[in-house]
């Protein structure tokens, strides 16, 4: 079994932040594994090699079975990912805006949605899935994906522009968001900047910064359990604890303490594969 973050090759890393390789097995007699998945500043792609994922959004009263390989946009509300007792998958985590460049899908059309990757890239996905399923070992999997994404990147006919890097800057420093500064750096008016940002990432830059701040606070507490919530709030740029609670209720559908308790039941924690791991 494995729970590992893997860096892609240098060319691919301009578009792909990381591969997340998961392979877990539970006794069929055990309770079905469920992953608490709050809103986060992430867009990506998932290759299911073994098993299935069923997702439910309690606040939206919505449930679905995910395609074998799918693109996913930014989530807009809390999800619970219900996994088969044995599952093996690779999450491809793109840098903000990279999925738009690779697929030409306006990301505002993909917010809290998933699209079967075969509908966009056709037989290429079937070929990659076959190679992943027949990989001799875990080390072969990122090599297969690197080769695939290098080919897709080589087909892109335009270069990076200043606006393409702003999503990364916001994720790293959400409290430093400044519309005037970012629009100026992108050489665009406020209106043009926000319109481009929504098309490439899915939501407004201000809302993206808010989600990034929330997830930064969640990750900080996950990896520093001894830190009290007021300290987490201050370190993450909140003016007080109550503003942090408000975001947790909106983006996780629960209170801060309850989300941390739920995360302790996540599959990788139950198997003790990576006790400091945050995120799917």
N, C-alpha and C positions, 0 to 999 in steps of 0.2 A: 504493500500500500504506500501511497505517496501523497503529499500535499506540499507543492513546491512552486515558487515563483521562478521563472526562467527568462533571462534577457535574450532578445532576438539578436540576430546579426546586425552590424552597424548600419547597413543600408535600410534594413527593415525597421530599425529602432527609431527612424525619423517619423514613422507612422504608428508603430506598435510599441506601447509602453512596456508590455510584458506578456508572457504566456503564463497562465496559471494551470498547472497540471494536477488533477485530482483523481485518485483511484482509491476507493474505499469499499470495504466489505463489512456487512453487519449480518448477524445471525437472522435468518428469516423469521425466527420466533420473536425477535426484538421488535420494539415499536419502530415504525417506518421513520427513517431519518428526515428531519425537517430543518431547513436553514432559514433563520430570521434574516430578512434582507431589506434594510431600510433604504430610503431614497439616498442616492449617492451620485457624484458628478462623473458618471461613467457611461461610455458607449462601447459596444464591442460585438463580439461574435463568439458563439459557443459550438464546439464540435462534440457531440455525444458519441463516445466510442463504445461504451457498454451501459446499458440501462436507459432510464427515461427520467425526464423532469416534468412534474406537474406543478404549475404555479397558481397561487390564489392571491387575490388582492382583497383583503377583508373589507376595507373601506369602500371599495367599488363594487363589492358583492359579485366578483368576477373570478372565474377559474378557467384554466386552459392547459392542454397538454402541448408542450413545446415540440417543434419539429426537430428532427435529428441534428440538423445544423441550422442555426438561425442567427440573424443580426438582431441586436437589441439596442434601442435608444435609451435616453435618460429616463429612469422611472419617475413617475409623478406622485406615487404613494407607496406605502409599505407593501411588501410582498412576502409570502412564505413559499419557499421552494421545497416541494415534497419529492424526495428522491427514492429510487428503487433501492433494495437492500444491497445490491452491488451496483456501483456506478463508476464509470471512468469517463472523464471529459477534459477538454482543454478550453478554458476561457481565453480569448484573445482580447486583451485590453488595449484599445486604441487611444492615442493622444486626442484631445478635443479637436474635432473638425476633420480628423483623418478619415473617418468612415464616409463622410460626405465626399471627400476627394476620390475615394476608391470606388464608390458606388453611384455617385451623382444623385443620391436620394436626399431631398431636403430633410434635414434632421427634425424639423418641427412636425413633419408627418410621421415620425417614428417615436415620438415621446410616449413612453409607457406602452410601447408596442413591440412586437417581435415579427420578423419576416423570415419565412423559409428561404435560406440562402440559395437553394436550387432555383428559385423563381428569378433570381437576379443573375447568378453566375452559371446556372445550368449544369451541364455534365462535368465541368471542372470540379464542382463540389463532390460529385459522386466519386470521381477519381481520387481526390484527396481523402475522402472518408475510407475508401478501400485501402489506401496506403496506411492510414492511421490504424485501422483495424488489424492489419497484418504486420505492424511494426514489431521487430524482434525484441525491443526493450524500450524503457522509458526515454533513454537518450536519443533514440531515433525520431521521436515525435517532434521536438522543436526543429530538427533538421528538415523534416517534411514540410512543416509550416513555413520555415524560412524560404525554402525554394519556391513554394506557392506564392507567398506574398512578394518576393522579389520580382516574379513574373508580373503580378498585378501592378506593382509600383512602376515597372518599366513601361507600362502602357499609359501612364498618366502623362498628359501633354502640356501641363503648365507647372510653373515653379511655385514655391512658397512665397507668400506675401506677408507684410507686417502683421495683418490681422490674424494670420494662422497661428501665431505664437501666443496670442493673448489669453486663450483658454488655459494654457499651461501655467501662465503667470498667475492667473486668478486662483487656480487650484492650489498652487504653492503658497500664495499669500492673499487669501480671500479678504482679509480686513483692509488690505491696501487698495481695494477697488476704487477707481476714480474714473467716471465716465469721460470727463473732459480730457484727462491725460491719455486714456486708452484710445479714444477716438482720434486725438491729435497724433499719437504714435502710429496709428493705422492710416493716417492721411485721409480721413473721412469725416464727414459731418456727423453729428450725433445720430440723426435719423438713419443715414446710410450705414453707419457702424452697427447700430442695433439690428437693422434689417439683415445685414450680412451675417452677424453673429447668430441670429435666430435661425437662419437658413443652414448655417454650417454646424451649429451645436444643438439647436432645438428650442432654446429658451432665451430670455433676455440676459444680458451679462450681469445685471444686478441680481436677478434671481439665481443665476448660476453661482455667483459669489456667496449668496446666502446658503445654498445647498452645500457648497464646498466648506464653508465655515462649520456648519452642523456636522458634516462627516469628519472633519478634522477634530472636533471636540469628542465625537464618539470614538475615533481611533486613539486619541490621547488617553481616554479613560480605559479603553480596552487593554492598552499596553502599560498603563500605570495605575493599577487598581488601588494603590494606597493614596492616590491623589484625591482630595475631596472635590465635590462638584463645583463649589464656588471657585476653587483654584482652576479647575478645568474651564469654567466659563471665562474667567479673566484671561487665562493663557490663550484662549481661542478667540478673543476679541469681543466677547459679549459684555454689555454694560453691567449686567447683573444675572443672577441665577435664574430669575423668572423668565427672562428672554430666552435663555437656553432651554428651559422646560417647554416653552411655547413651540420652539423649533422641533424638539423631540416629539411632541404630540402631533405636530403636522407631518413630519417626515418619517417618523417611526411608528406612529399610531399608538404610542404608549409613553410612559414616564421614563426618565433616564435610568433609574435603578432597575426597572422592569426589563428594559431592553438589554442591559448588561446581563441580567439573570437569564434571559432567553438566549443570549449569545453563548452562554456556558453550555447550552444543550445542542449547539450546532455540531454537525457530524465530525468535523476535524477535532473539536474539543473533546467530544465523547471518546474518540479513539486516541486522544493525546498525541496526535501526529505533529502538531505544531501549536503549543499553548499560547504563543504570542501572535497567532495569525489573526488578521482582521480582513474581512471582506471575502466575497466568493470569487 
